[in-house]
Amino acid sequence: AAAAGAGSPPGGAGAPPSDGNRSALTLSEEEDGAPPPMEWEPGVAGTVQKGLSAVIIAFGAAAFGVCALGAYWALFPGSASPGTIFEEAADKVKVDPEVADRLGTPIKAYGADFGGGEGRRNFVQSWEVEGDDGKPAIQVKFNVQGPQGRGVVHAQAATARSRGQFNFIVFEDRRRRETIYVLDNRADLRAAARAAAGAAAAAAAARRS
């Protein structure tokens, strides 16, 4: 009997597990079959993460849309954009015989002087104003220069304009203190506004009677 006891190591394979070993074995089996940690389960954290992802995607799409729209307007400016009004007004000033007589030819047009630099790519000053007909308009100011001098041009066009249409284009020779009206439609605009107002008043009176 003593020899048999000596040949069996303590806690051998044939011996039943003690209470402590049985508890450890049970815990290990439960861990092997346990679900993934909570951070991988759908719940509040997962919902928040999805919400943040949706916000980021929406913000990125909006930013891309703004950039795309800006690029479109830069490549294809509208007829009422300050750049388009500047280009069209400059073309009319360059071929005006009175302006050419003052400045000589060729005549170049450029935006506001900035940091001592002059060029077509410089900033063109513009304002939103009300035309003589009471309708919204865009007014721009830029410089022109020829071999014999330089001057300033003021041009105004309606926001709802077709290409080539202007309220006025005025050249100002500050050295000689002269003003040349390259184009001036303000009298026609005022007359059209008065006619429209009269027609509206007549229509209102007819409805009341």
C-alpha positions as CSV (number, residue, x, y, z in Angstrom):
1,A,0.0,0.0,0.0
2,A,2.9,2.4,0.8
3,A,4.5,1.6,-2.5
4,A,1.3,2.2,-4.4
5,G,1.0,5.6,-2.7
6,A,4.5,6.5,-3.6
7,G,3.9,5.7,-7.3
8,S,1.0,8.1,-7.5
9,P,2.1,11.8,-7.7
10,P,0.0,14.3,-5.7
11,G,-2.8,15.8,-7.8
12,G,-2.1,13.4,-10.7
13,A,-4.3,12.8,-13.7
14,G,-6.2,10.0,-11.9
15,A,-7.0,12.1,-8.9
16,P,-10.2,14.2,-8.9
17,P,-9.6,18.0,-8.9
18,S,-9.7,19.8,-5.7
19,D,-12.3,22.5,-5.1
20,G,-9.9,25.3,-6.0
21,N,-8.8,23.6,-9.3
22,R,-12.5,22.9,-10.1
23,S,-13.3,26.6,-9.7
24,A,-10.4,27.7,-11.9
25,L,-11.4,25.1,-14.6
26,T,-15.0,26.3,-14.5
27,L,-14.0,30.0,-14.8
28,S,-11.7,29.2,-17.8
29,E,-14.5,27.3,-19.6
30,E,-16.8,30.3,-19.0
31,E,-14.2,32.7,-20.4
32,D,-13.7,30.6,-23.5
33,G,-17.4,30.8,-24.3
34,A,-17.9,34.5,-23.1
35,P,-19.1,37.1,-25.6
36,P,-16.7,39.8,-26.9
37,P,-16.0,42.8,-24.6
38,M,-18.6,45.5,-24.2
39,E,-16.8,48.0,-26.4
40,W,-17.5,45.8,-29.4
41,E,-21.2,45.3,-28.7
42,P,-23.8,47.5,-30.3
43,G,-25.1,50.0,-27.8
44,V,-24.7,53.6,-26.7
45,A,-21.0,53.7,-27.7
46,G,-21.7,52.2,-31.1
47,T,-24.6,54.6,-31.7
48,V,-22.4,57.6,-30.8
49,Q,-19.6,56.4,-33.1
50,K,-22.1,56.0,-36.0
51,G,-23.5,59.4,-35.3
52,L,-20.0,61.0,-35.4
53,S,-19.1,59.2,-38.6
54,A,-22.3,60.5,-40.2
55,V,-21.5,64.1,-39.1
56,I,-18.0,63.9,-40.4
57,I,-19.2,62.5,-43.8
58,A,-21.9,65.2,-44.1
59,F,-19.4,67.9,-43.2
60,G,-16.9,66.6,-45.8
61,A,-19.6,66.5,-48.4
62,A,-20.7,70.1,-47.7
63,A,-17.1,71.3,-47.8
64,F,-16.6,69.6,-51.1
65,G,-19.8,71.2,-52.5
66,V,-18.7,74.7,-51.5
67,C,-15.2,74.2,-53.0
68,A,-16.8,72.8,-56.2
69,L,-19.2,75.7,-56.4
70,G,-16.4,78.2,-55.9
71,A,-14.3,76.6,-58.6
72,Y,-17.3,76.6,-61.0
73,W,-17.9,80.3,-60.5
74,A,-14.2,81.0,-60.9
75,L,-14.1,79.2,-64.2
76,F,-17.6,80.2,-65.4
77,P,-18.5,83.6,-63.9
78,G,-22.0,84.8,-64.3
79,S,-23.0,87.8,-66.3
80,A,-23.5,89.9,-63.1
81,S,-20.2,89.0,-61.5
82,P,-17.8,91.8,-60.8
83,G,-15.1,90.1,-62.9
84,T,-17.4,89.9,-65.9
85,I,-18.6,93.5,-65.6
86,F,-14.9,94.6,-65.3
87,E,-13.9,92.7,-68.4
88,E,-16.8,93.9,-70.6
89,A,-16.5,97.5,-69.4
90,A,-12.8,97.5,-70.0
91,D,-13.3,96.3,-73.6
92,K,-15.7,99.2,-74.3
93,V,-13.4,101.7,-72.7
94,K,-10.4,100.5,-74.8
95,V,-12.3,101.2,-78.1
96,D,-13.8,104.5,-77.1
97,P,-12.3,107.2,-79.3
98,E,-12.4,110.0,-76.7
99,V,-10.6,107.9,-74.1
100,A,-8.1,106.8,-76.7
101,D,-7.5,110.5,-77.5
102,R,-6.7,111.2,-73.8
103,L,-4.6,108.1,-73.0
104,G,-3.2,107.0,-76.3
105,T,-3.2,103.3,-77.4
106,P,-2.9,100.6,-76.5
107,I,-4.9,100.9,-73.3
108,K,-4.6,98.4,-70.5
109,A,-7.1,97.9,-67.6
110,Y,-6.3,96.7,-64.1
111,G,-7.8,96.5,-60.7
112,A,-7.1,98.5,-57.6
113,D,-3.5,99.4,-56.8
114,F,-2.3,97.0,-54.1
115,G,1.2,97.0,-52.6
116,G,2.5,98.9,-55.5
117,G,1.4,96.2,-58.0
118,E,-0.8,96.7,-61.0
119,G,-2.3,94.0,-63.2
120,R,-5.5,92.4,-64.5
121,R,-5.4,89.9,-61.6
122,N,-5.4,92.5,-58.9
123,F,-8.5,93.1,-56.8
124,V,-11.4,94.9,-58.6
125,Q,-13.4,97.0,-56.3
126,S,-17.2,96.4,-56.4
127,W,-20.3,97.4,-54.5
128,E,-24.0,96.3,-54.4
129,V,-26.0,99.4,-55.2
130,E,-29.5,100.5,-56.3
131,G,-29.7,101.6,-60.0
132,D,-31.6,104.6,-61.2
133,D,-34.6,102.4,-62.0
134,G,-34.7,101.2,-58.3
135,K,-33.4,97.7,-59.1
136,P,-30.3,96.0,-57.6
137,A,-27.1,96.7,-59.4
138,I,-23.4,96.0,-59.2
139,Q,-20.9,98.9,-59.5
140,V,-17.2,98.3,-60.1
141,K,-14.2,100.7,-60.2
142,F,-10.9,100.0,-62.0
143,N,-7.9,101.7,-63.5
144,V,-7.0,102.2,-67.2
145,Q,-3.7,103.4,-68.5
146,G,-2.2,104.3,-71.9
147,P,1.1,105.8,-73.2
148,Q,-0.2,109.4,-72.5
149,G,-1.8,109.0,-69.1
150,R,-4.1,107.1,-66.9
151,G,-7.6,107.3,-65.4
152,V,-10.3,105.6,-63.4
153,V,-13.4,103.9,-64.7
154,H,-16.7,103.5,-62.9
155,A,-19.2,101.0,-64.4
156,Q,-22.6,99.9,-63.2
157,A,-24.8,97.0,-64.4
158,A,-28.0,95.5,-63.2
159,T,-27.7,92.2,-61.3
160,A,-30.4,90.8,-63.6
161,R,-28.5,91.8,-66.8
162,S,-27.6,90.2,-70.0
163,R,-24.1,90.3,-71.2
164,G,-23.1,93.7,-72.7
165,Q,-25.8,95.6,-70.8
166,F,-24.8,98.5,-68.6
167,N,-26.4,101.3,-66.6
168,F,-23.4,103.5,-67.2
169,I,-19.6,103.4,-67.9
170,V,-17.8,106.6,-66.9
171,F,-14.1,107.4,-67.5
172,E,-12.5,109.9,-65.1
173,D,-9.3,111.7,-66.1
174,R,-8.2,113.0,-62.8
175,R,-5.1,114.8,-64.1
176,R,-7.2,116.9,-66.5
177,R,-10.3,116.8,-64.3
178,E,-12.4,115.6,-67.2
179,T,-15.2,113.1,-67.2
180,I,-16.1,111.1,-70.3
181,Y,-19.4,109.1,-70.5
182,V,-18.5,106.0,-72.5
183,L,-22.1,104.8,-72.0
184,D,-24.9,106.3,-70.0
185,N,-28.4,104.7,-69.9
186,R,-29.6,106.2,-66.7
187,A,-32.1,108.6,-68.3
188,D,-33.7,105.6,-70.0
189,L,-33.8,103.6,-66.7
190,R,-35.5,106.5,-64.9
191,A,-38.0,106.9,-67.7
192,A,-38.7,103.1,-67.6
193,A,-39.1,103.2,-63.8
194,R,-41.6,106.1,-64.0
195,A,-43.6,104.3,-66.7
196,A,-43.7,101.1,-64.7
197,A,-44.8,103.0,-61.6
198,G,-47.6,104.8,-63.6
199,A,-48.8,101.5,-65.1
200,A,-48.9,100.0,-61.6
201,A,-50.9,102.9,-60.2
202,A,-53.4,102.8,-63.1
203,A,-53.9,99.0,-62.5
204,A,-54.4,99.6,-58.8
205,A,-57.0,102.3,-59.5
206,A,-58.8,100.1,-62.0
207,R,-59.1,97.3,-59.4
208,R,-60.5,99.7,-56.8
209,S,-63.2,101.0,-59.2
